[in-house]
Amino acid sequence: MKKLSLFTLFAALMVFMAACGGGASTDKSEGNTSKEAPKTEEKKELSGTLSISGSSAMQPLVAAAADEFMAQNPNIDIQVQAGGSGTGLSQVAEGSVQIGNSDVFAEEKEGIPADQLVDHKVAVVGMTAAVNPKVGINDIKKEDLIKVFTGKITNWKELGGADQKIVLVNRPDSSGTRAVFNKFALDGATPAEGITEDSSNTVKKIINETDGAIGYLAFSYFTDDSVTPLAIDGVEPTAENVQSGKFLVWAYQHSYTKGEATELAKAFLDFMMSEDIQNNLLKEQGYLPVTKMEVERDAKGNQTNK
């Protein structure tokens, strides 16, 4: 009886261990299944058409960025048109383009529903007065600059320069460059009558070929010694001085969307703010990276430290 009981107990123990072993095996198998790494979701390929219009000054920059973006995304077509800041703002507000480029804040353009638009600041442009090299000066006080452009000073000898009559070279009223220069270099003063040219290249050519001429250009046009860029109140017109807030004649380059940017517009604007575009393409095109600005400015022109 003792032997039988012992055998029975041993058999029961073997059955129990087998059952536990099978359960452990099943649990392990289930555990392996549950711990399998989820499949990585494939990145959605971008496709479609993006329409951009606006600032003539911004067109070369945005077009160059668009070419790079399309090279990376072959199923996307981006059309970049000029027409001026007002056109870009009007068209993006009415929905005929997805992005409207502007040299000025939407709030500064009459008739634009700025409250419906979202501002994406993609670059900064610095600008200063430029004179014919024979004028003989490379620095000017701001108060004297205002007197020159308003016709109160008419000969460079009054400022220690050559005995030459001052010839003003202006941009048209619709020019974003003129608006920025008038606001921050001339404190809002209205320039006197002079030569008026819409193209910055033509302005540079006229200044170079005309004794006593003065106009204003973006930093990107100072690539040779054919014209002389002027320091203002002793502050040199350099990228570093704009970024630090010392040189005051600068403006944002805006890309506006109607409401928050979505899909292709968002992808392209994110690309514009990428390190590669900000640190390389912008400099190649003569612009300053907005990501390196130590100061910021609102639509009223108030400048503050970041």
Stockholm file with secondary structure:
# STOCKHOLM 1.0

chainA/1-306         MKKLSLFTLFAALMVFMAACGGGASTDKSEGNTSKEAPKTEEKKELSGTLSISGSSAMQPLVAAAADEFMAQNPNIDIQVQAGGSGTGLSQVAEGSVQIGNSDVFAEEKEGIPADQLVDHKVAVVGMTAAVNPKVGINDIKKEDLIKVFTGKITNWKELGGADQKIVLVNRPDSSGTRAVFNKFALDGATPAEGITEDSSNTVKKIINETDGAIGYLAFSYFTDDSVTPLAIDGVEPTAENVQSGKFLVWAYQHSYTKGEATELAKAFLDFMMSEDIQNNLLKEQGYLPVTKMEVERDAKGNQTNK
#=GR chainA/1-306 SS CHHHHHHHHHHHHHHHHHHHHHHHHHHHHHHHHHTSCCCCCCCCCCCEEEEEEECTTTHHHHHHHHHHHHHHCTTEEEEEEEECHHHHHHHHHHTSSSEEEESSCGGGSTTCCGGGEEEEEEEEEEEEEEECGGGCCSEECHHHHHHHHTTSCCBGGGGTSCSCBCEEEECCTTCHHHHHHHHHTSTTCCCCSCEECSCHHHHHHHHHHSTTEEEEEEGGGCSSSSSEECEETTBCCCHHHHHHTSSCCEEEEEEEEESSCCHHHHHHHHHHTSHHIIIIIHHHTTCBCGGGCSEEECTTCCEEEC
#=GC SS_cons         CHHHHHHHHHHHHHHHHHHHHHHHHHHHHHHHHHTSCCCCCCCCCCCEEEEEEECTTTHHHHHHHHHHHHHHCTTEEEEEEEECHHHHHHHHHHTSSSEEEESSCGGGSTTCCGGGEEEEEEEEEEEEEEECGGGCCSEECHHHHHHHHTTSCCBGGGGTSCSCBCEEEECCTTCHHHHHHHHHTSTTCCCCSCEECSCHHHHHHHHHHSTTEEEEEEGGGCSSSSSEECEETTBCCCHHHHHHTSSCCEEEEEEEEESSCCHHHHHHHHHHTSHHIIIIIHHHTTCBCGGGCSEEECTTCCEEEC
//
